Amino acid sequence: MRDVLPDIEKWRARGEQVAIATVVSMAGSAPRRPGAKLAVSEKGELSGSVSGGCVEPAVVHTAMEVMKDGKPQMLEFGISEEQNIEQIGLACGGTIRVFVERLDW
């Protein structure tokens, strides 16, 4: 959290809403470990990472929804045998679960 905290504090000082996404579990190979965080401002500014880029767009989209309705969401990303690499998933073959919540001041 330390790496995203300065940006969160900056966005809060500007009066913006902020959502935080946290990797809560992983199985197999994954780019980031549990505890990795991605903070998203209501203007779409980003700080941190939950995937090294491969699923970040989907997480950001969900973060925007969570900021609007206040309802946290649990996301799961991975590649199954039915999926192909063009679909949202982890190219490394693992699975991650990401919890997205709005930070309420």
N, C-alpha and C positions, 0 to 999 in steps of 0.2 A: 504494500500500500504506500510505502514511503515514496516510491518513484512517481506516483500519480497525485499525491497529496498537495504539492505546490499548485498544480493546475486546478484541482478541486477548490482550493482556497481562493484562487484568483477568480474562478467562475462564480463562486458564492459571493465574493465581494462585489461582483457586478450584478448580483441579484438574479442570476440564471439558475434554472433547474439543472440538476445533474443526475445521471444514472451511473451506476457502477455494475460492471459485469465481473464475476469471479469464477474461475475454474474451480469447481468443487470436487470433481473426481475425474480420473482418467483410467483407461484400460489400453494395454498395448503401447505402441509407440505414439507419442504426441509431442507437438512442438513446445508446449508450456506445461508446467507442473501445477498441481492443485495450489491454490492461493494466488496464482497470477491474476492480475486485474487490468481491466480496461475501463477508463472513465470517459463519459461522453457528456458534452455540454448541450444545452438546448439549441445552440447555434451549429452543432455538428462538429465541434472541435474534439479531438481525441487525445488521450494520454494513456500510455501503457499498451498492453497487448494480451490477448487470451489465446492467440493461435499463430502468431507470426504472420498473419495476413490471410490465410486460406478461408477462414469463416468470419472474419471481422465484419464484412459488409452486412451479413445477416444479423450479427450481434448488435451492430449499430442501429439497424432498422428496428429491432426489438427494443433497444434502449429508448428510442424515440417514442414508441408506443407506451412503454412503461412510464415515461415522464408525463405523458398526456393523461393516462387513466389511473396511475398509481398502483396498478396491480403487478406484483413481481411475477416473473416467468422463469421456468427452468427449461433450458434448451439442451439438446443432445446432438452431437455431430460425430459422424464416422462414415466409413465407406462399407456398405454391405455388398454382397455378391450381386444384388440386383441393380446397384447403382453403378454409374460410370464416373470418371474423373471430372466431367463437365458439371455435374451436380454438386450442390454444396456438401462438402465433406472434407475429411482430412486425408490428404494424399499419402501421408505416412502410414495409413492403415489402422491407426488407433481410434479410440473413441474418447470424447471429452463431454462432460456435463458442465454447463455454464449457468449460474444463477444471476439473473438481472433484476436489480431493484433500484427504485428511485431513492435518492438521498433527500430526506425531508429535514429542513433546518429546524 
